[in-house]
Amino acid sequence: MPDTTPHAVPWTGQARAFTRRHVQQLRRNKLIVFLAVGWPVAWYFLTMMFFIEGVPAADLPYVKASQGITFGLFGAFTVTIAVFAGEFARDLEGDRYRKLRAMPVSPTADLAGRFAAGTALGGCSYLVTILAAVAHGGSFEVGQLHAVQFAILALSFVLFCTIAMALALLLALVITKPEHMTTISVVIVLMAFYLTGFNGTVPSLIGSDATFVNYLPNSLATRMQIAVWAGAENVDFMTPPEVPVSLEYGALLVGYAVGLCALAVTIVRRFAYGGEP
């Protein structure tokens, strides 16, 4: 007789299925368009209109480009942490995992699907803001970037989104009401943005010693991207401290992502799947 015993779907298949499921969830969220597009683009134009003054005309295209990167990552940070935390909190509150615990489902596949969907969402927000800066006259010398620089930009962005989503899981455990999640998440992102001197792009706003902006994930990733894209010799407005373009800073960003991913796996296994492997 043929074997009719149900078999577990391979991990990769589960991860793809969870990615589709989370993308569908995100598409139904009415705040997505505002947080992913309207929010960072509005901040970009408001900053250029009211906070950027006295810049020589020759330097203005590069300032616009740096602001595009800054608010592109700001938007990705906002949309990943706010939406991601809210969806996870709703899944916990709705006891969605009760059914999944009885199935041969891998918690890490679920987490990978969430992270893939969240990174794609953050990527859309980032690219839309960059395109807005280009339309506004920002100078992005894409043709002058070589493969290593492209790799650093892509890797730093993915690591940044991963860090934000892992922090979002932790936030979802603390804030148990999903309806409060968006407001609290946006406030947290704004606090991080201002306390690090516009994500580390204006360290002079902080005080006498702004060294810490090279060690916090949001400002580190932003400063690294701008320095790689514009060239470390062309970003005097971000110094001191020195711009984080050495391997040590890249390793620090990787360390943040690895450590927080391990925490995220623990959270999903313990609180969502009840300790399942």
C-alpha positions in Angstrom: 0.0 0.0 0.0 1.3 3.5 -0.7 2.6 5.5 2.2 -0.1 8.0 3.3 1.7 9.3 6.3 2.0 13.1 6.2 5.6 14.2 5.8 7.1 17.5 7.0 7.7 20.1 4.2 11.4 20.8 3.7 12.7 23.8 5.7 13.2 25.9 2.5 9.6 25.2 1.4 8.3 26.2 4.8 10.4 29.4 4.7 9.0 30.3 1.3 5.4 29.6 2.5 5.9 31.7 5.6 7.4 34.5 3.4 4.3 34.5 1.2 2.0 34.5 4.2 3.8 37.4 5.9 3.9 39.4 2.7 0.1 38.9 2.4 -0.3 40.1 6.0 1.7 43.2 5.3 -0.2 44.0 2.1 -3.4 44.1 4.2 -1.9 46.6 6.7 -3.3 50.1 5.9 -0.4 51.8 7.5 2.1 50.2 5.1 2.0 52.9 2.4 2.2 55.8 4.8 5.1 54.3 6.9 7.0 52.9 4.0 6.6 55.8 1.5 5.0 58.9 2.9 6.7 59.0 6.3 10.4 59.0 5.2 9.9 61.0 2.0 8.1 63.7 4.0 10.9 63.8 6.5 13.4 64.1 3.7 11.7 67.1 2.1 11.0 68.8 5.4 14.6 68.5 6.4 15.8 69.9 3.1 13.4 72.8 3.4 13.9 73.9 7.0 17.1 72.4 8.4 19.6 72.5 5.5 20.9 76.1 5.1 24.0 77.8 3.8 25.2 74.9 1.7 27.2 75.9 -1.4 25.4 75.1 -4.7 28.2 72.8 -5.8 27.8 70.7 -2.6 24.0 70.6 -2.5 23.5 67.5 -4.8 25.8 65.5 -2.4 23.9 66.8 0.7 20.6 65.7 -0.9 22.1 62.3 -1.6 23.3 61.9 2.0 19.9 62.9 3.3 18.3 60.4 0.9 20.4 57.6 2.4 19.7 58.9 5.9 16.0 59.0 5.6 15.9 55.8 3.4 17.3 53.9 6.4 15.1 55.9 8.8 12.1 54.8 6.8 13.3 51.2 6.7 13.9 51.2 10.4 10.4 52.6 11.1 8.5 50.3 8.8 10.4 47.1 9.9 10.2 47.7 13.6 6.6 49.1 13.7 4.9 46.7 11.3 7.0 43.7 12.2 6.5 44.1 15.9 2.7 44.7 15.4 2.2 41.6 13.3 4.1 39.4 15.7 2.2 40.8 18.7 -1.1 40.2 16.9 -0.1 36.6 16.2 0.7 36.1 19.8 -2.5 37.7 21.0 -4.6 35.8 18.5 -3.0 32.5 19.6 -2.2 31.7 16.0 0.6 29.4 17.1 -1.8 27.0 18.9 -2.4 25.3 15.5 1.1 25.5 14.3 2.5 23.8 17.4 0.6 20.7 16.4 2.2 20.6 13.0 5.7 19.7 11.8 6.6 23.3 11.4 10.1 24.8 12.0 10.1 27.9 14.1 13.3 29.1 12.3 11.5 28.8 9.0 8.7 31.0 10.3 11.3 33.5 11.5 13.2 33.4 8.2 9.9 34.1 6.3 9.2 37.0 8.6 12.6 38.4 8.1 12.5 38.0 4.3 9.1 39.8 4.1 10.3 42.5 6.5 13.5 43.1 4.6 11.6 43.3 1.3 9.3 45.9 2.9 12.2 47.9 4.3 13.9 47.7 0.9 10.9 49.3 -0.8 10.9 52.1 1.7 14.6 52.7 1.3 14.5 52.7 -2.5 11.5 55.0 -2.7 13.3 57.6 -0.5 16.5 57.3 -2.6 14.4 57.9 -5.7 12.8 60.9 -4.2 16.2 62.3 -3.4 17.3 61.6 -7.0 14.2 63.4 -8.4 15.1 66.3 -6.1 18.6 66.6 -7.6 20.6 64.3 -5.3 23.9 63.1 -6.8 24.3 59.4 -6.5 27.4 58.3 -8.4 26.2 54.8 -9.0 28.4 54.3 -12.0 31.5 54.9 -10.0 30.7 52.3 -7.4 32.6 49.0 -7.7 31.4 45.5 -6.7 32.8 45.7 -3.2 31.0 48.9 -2.5 27.8 47.6 -3.8 28.2 44.5 -1.6 28.9 46.7 1.5 25.8 48.8 0.8 23.6 45.7 0.3 25.0 43.8 3.3 24.8 46.8 5.6 21.2 47.3 4.6 20.2 43.7 5.2 22.0 43.6 8.5 20.3 46.8 9.5 16.9 45.4 8.8 17.7 42.2 10.5 18.7 44.0 13.6 15.5 46.2 13.6 13.3 43.1 13.2 15.0 41.2 16.0 14.5 44.2 18.2 10.9 44.3 17.1 10.3 40.8 18.4 11.7 41.9 21.8 9.5 44.9 21.8 6.4 42.8 21.0 7.0 40.9 24.2 7.1 44.1 26.3 4.2 45.9 24.6 1.4 43.3 24.7 -1.3 45.5 23.0 -0.8 45.4 19.2 -2.9 48.5 18.8 -0.3 50.5 20.7 2.6 49.1 18.8 2.8 51.5 15.9 2.8 54.7 18.0 5.3 53.3 20.5 7.6 52.0 17.7 7.6 55.4 15.8 8.4 57.2 19.1 11.3 54.8 19.7 12.7 55.3 16.1 12.4 59.1 16.4 14.2 59.1 19.8 17.0 56.9 18.3 17.2 59.3 15.3 17.5 62.5 17.4 19.7 61.1 20.2 22.3 59.9 17.7 22.4 63.2 15.8 20.1 62.4 12.9 21.4 58.8 12.8 25.0 59.9 13.2 25.0 62.3 10.3 25.3 65.5 12.4 27.3 64.4 15.4 28.0 68.1 16.3 24.4 68.2 17.6 25.2 65.7 20.3 27.9 67.4 22.4 31.6 67.1 23.1 32.0 63.4 22.6 29.9 61.7 19.8 32.1 58.6 19.5 29.1 56.3 20.4 27.5 57.0 17.1 30.0 54.6 15.5 28.8 51.9 17.8 25.0 52.0 17.8 23.3 50.0 15.0 21.2 52.8 13.5 23.9 55.5 13.3 26.6 53.0 12.4 24.8 51.6 9.4 23.8 55.1 8.2 27.3 56.5 8.5 28.8 53.5 6.9 26.5 53.7 3.9 27.0 57.4 3.3 30.8 57.0 3.7 30.9 54.1 1.2 28.7 55.9 -1.3 30.2 59.3 -1.1 33.8 58.4 -0.2 35.3 58.7 3.2 37.2 61.8 2.1 34.0 63.7 1.2 32.0 63.4 4.5 33.7 66.0 6.7 30.2 67.0 8.0 30.1 63.6 9.8 33.4 64.0 11.6 34.5 63.8 14.3 34.4 60.9 15.1 36.1 59.1 12.2 33.8 57.6 9.6 33.2 53.8 10.2 34.6 52.3 7.0 37.1 49.8 8.5 36.5 46.0 8.8 36.2 46.3 12.6 33.0 48.4 12.2 31.6 46.0 9.6 32.3 43.1 12.0 30.5 45.0 14.8 27.4 45.3 12.6 27.6 41.6 11.8 28.0 40.9 15.5 24.9 42.8 16.4 22.9 40.9 13.7 24.1 37.5 14.8 23.5 38.1 18.5 20.1 39.6 18.0 19.1 36.8 15.5 20.0 34.3 18.2 17.8 36.2 20.6 15.0 36.2 18.0 15.2 32.5 17.5 14.9 32.0 21.3 11.9 34.3 21.5 10.1 32.5 18.6 10.8 29.1 20.0 10.0 29.9 23.6 7.0 32.3 23.3 5.5 31.4 20.0 6.1 27.7 19.7 6.3 26.8 23.4 9.9 25.6 23.4 9.7 23.5 20.2 13.0 23.1 18.3 
